[in-house]
Amino acid sequence: MRLDASAPVPLYQQVAADIRRRIVSGNMPVGVQIPPHKDLAIEYGVSVITINKALSGLVSEGLLYSHVGRGTFVMVRPASTSGIAAPTTIGFVLRDLSSPFFSLVAHGAQQRADALGVGLLFASSSNRLDREEEQIRRLRLLGVHGFIIVSMSRTFRLNEAIQALHDADFPYTMVSWTAGDDVPFVGLDLADAGRLAAEHLLSLGYRKFGYLIDSIGSLNGELRMSRYRSTIEEAGFEIDPEFIFEHSFAGEWNDYKSGYAAGEAIAQLSSRPEAMYCFNDLGALGLEDALLDAGLRVPGDVAIVGLDDIELAARARVPLTTIRQPVDVIGARSVDNILARLRGERPQVRQLLEPELIIRSSTGSPVAVGAEIDE
């Protein structure tokens, strides 16, 4: 293999990718001894230090093992299914196995993995950041060949354990939004989702807009609001700062409770927003219930748009208008990305999927009578 010294990918990663490709393709069978480091350095035209770094990463992945005094050997070759070289197992680390959104992503990943004959090993972080890092380390010791990760961190940046995967060039994909142009991510175009929400509300004649954010200054929350805000401003209106509400309680499992608290606050206002866009469906459902419990009408007094299209959205007291995330596509593509990495390929790092507006009763309809409502 000819290495490209001008490429943004470090030389040791190029070497590792080529050796990984040779292993998963069967050109280096299980048990075969890897050539001496000096020979590999000559073959690839790099230093022995570069070879050492490349092989060290492959040892960490579980593809190679070193026997002191004897050399380095191929430890496992992933099985080939339908012509695709697949790893023995992919680890899927998520916050909570019962999460109404990410459990659907996990289901999509499981369907894709089953179709390809790939093992998928699930681990829950039990809504604890330290547990997430522990599960990543544990699964790596068990020999998984790649990771799909739903991070607990609401800083939306890589934690120490995931950063270690990144630095080692270990195959992983985030399916919870995480900042960083170089961080592998499959998920919704969250900014464009806000545009869809704003355009829908503007089309219905609403003019006083609010937003329920996870936290003021949150990278994810501000991203979701960015084009919602700019679309409203381009139409000649604005979001009143008094109508921006934060989640009061930490953690996804409390988002309904946070939405309910925001709804209670809105119900007490003498001047209220006419329409609210929410960080996610759980918060939107809590907001809706609080407004209804206070005797207000949804959408007569306040219209609501959520984000995710979880199952509960269609079964709410007032079925929720929302932005659908294609969970099956997210799950399947995350599996495909890991397999591509194990073949030595470099799939697109940030893969943003188009949002879809699902119109239900919580925002009303452009036509008062006879409108088709998706319930």
Rosetta blueprint (number, residue, H / E / L):
1 M L
2 R L
3 L L
4 D L
5 A L
6 S L
7 A L
8 P L
9 V L
10 P L
11 L H
12 Y H
13 Q H
14 Q H
15 V H
16 A H
17 A H
18 D H
19 I H
20 R H
21 R H
22 R H
23 I H
24 V H
25 S L
26 G L
27 N L
28 M L
29 P L
30 V L
31 G L
32 V L
33 Q E
34 I L
35 P L
36 P L
37 H H
38 K H
39 D H
40 L H
41 A H
42 I H
43 E H
44 Y H
45 G L
46 V L
47 S L
48 V H
49 I H
50 T H
51 I H
52 N H
53 K H
54 A H
55 L H
56 S H
57 G H
58 L H
59 V H
60 S H
61 E H
62 G L
63 L L
64 L E
65 Y E
66 S E
67 H E
68 V L
69 G L
70 R L
71 G E
72 T E
73 F E
74 V E
75 M L
76 V L
77 R L
78 P L
79 A L
80 S E
81 T E
82 S L
83 G L
84 I E
85 A E
86 A L
87 P L
88 T L
89 T E
90 I E
91 G E
92 F E
93 V E
94 L E
95 R L
96 D L
97 L L
98 S L
99 S L
100 P L
101 F L
102 F H
103 S H
104 L H
105 V H
106 A H
107 H H
108 G H
109 A H
110 Q H
111 Q H
112 R H
113 A H
114 D H
115 A H
116 L H
117 G L
118 V L
119 G E
120 L E
121 L E
122 F E
123 A E
124 S E
125 S L
126 S L
127 N L
128 R L
129 L H
130 D H
131 R H
132 E H
133 E H
134 E H
135 Q H
136 I H
137 R H
138 R H
139 L H
140 R H
141 L H
142 L L
143 G L
144 V L
145 H L
146 G L
147 F E
148 I E
149 I E
150 V L
151 S L
152 M L
153 S L
154 R L
155 T L
156 F L
157 R L
158 L L
159 N L
160 E H
161 A H
162 I H
163 Q H
164 A H
165 L H
166 H H
167 D H
168 A L
169 D L
170 F L
171 P L
172 Y E
173 T E
174 M E
175 V L
176 S L
177 W L
178 T L
179 A L
180 G L
181 D L
182 D L
183 V L
184 P L
185 F E
186 V E
187 G E
188 L E
189 D L
190 L H
191 A H
192 D H
193 A H
194 G H
195 R H
196 L H
197 A H
198 A H
199 E H
200 H H
201 L H
202 L H
203 S H
204 L L
205 G L
206 Y L
207 R L
208 K L
209 F E
210 G E
211 Y E
212 L E
213 I E
214 D L
215 S L
216 I L
217 G L
218 S L
219 L H
220 N H
221 G H
222 E H
223 L H
224 R H
225 M H
226 S H
227 R H
228 Y H
229 R H
230 S H
231 T H
232 I H
233 E H
234 E H
235 A L
236 G L
237 F L
238 E L
239 I E
240 D E
241 P E
242 E E
243 F E
244 I E
245 F E
246 E E
247 H L
248 S L
249 F L
250 A L
251 G L
252 E H
253 W H
254 N H
255 D H
256 Y H
257 K H
258 S H
259 G H
260 Y H
261 A H
262 A H
263 G H
264 E H
265 A H
266 I H
267 A H
268 Q L
269 L L
270 S L
271 S L
272 R L
273 P L
274 E L
275 A E
276 M E
277 Y E
278 C E
279 F L
280 N L
281 D H
282 L H
283 G H
284 A H
285 L H
286 G H
287 L H
288 E H
289 D H
290 A H
291 L H
292 L H
293 D H
294 A L
295 G L
296 L L
297 R L
298 V L
299 P L
300 G L
301 D L
302 V L
303 A E
304 I E
305 V E
306 G E
307 L E
308 D E
309 D L
310 I L
311 E H
312 L H
313 A H
314 A H
315 R L
316 A L
317 R L
318 V L
319 P L
320 L L
321 T E
322 T E
323 I E
324 R E
325 Q L
326 P L
327 V H
328 D H
329 V H
330 I H
331 G H
332 A H
333 R H
334 S H
335 V H
336 D H
337 N H
338 I H
339 L H
340 A H
341 R H
342 L H
343 R L
344 G L
345 E L
346 R L
347 P L
348 Q L
349 V L
350 R E
351 Q E
352 L E
353 L E
354 E L
355 P L
356 E E
357 L E
358 I E
359 I L
360 R L
361 S H
362 S H
363 T H
364 G L
365 S L
366 P L
367 V L
368 A L
369 V L
370 G L
371 A L
372 E L
373 I L
374 D L
375 E L
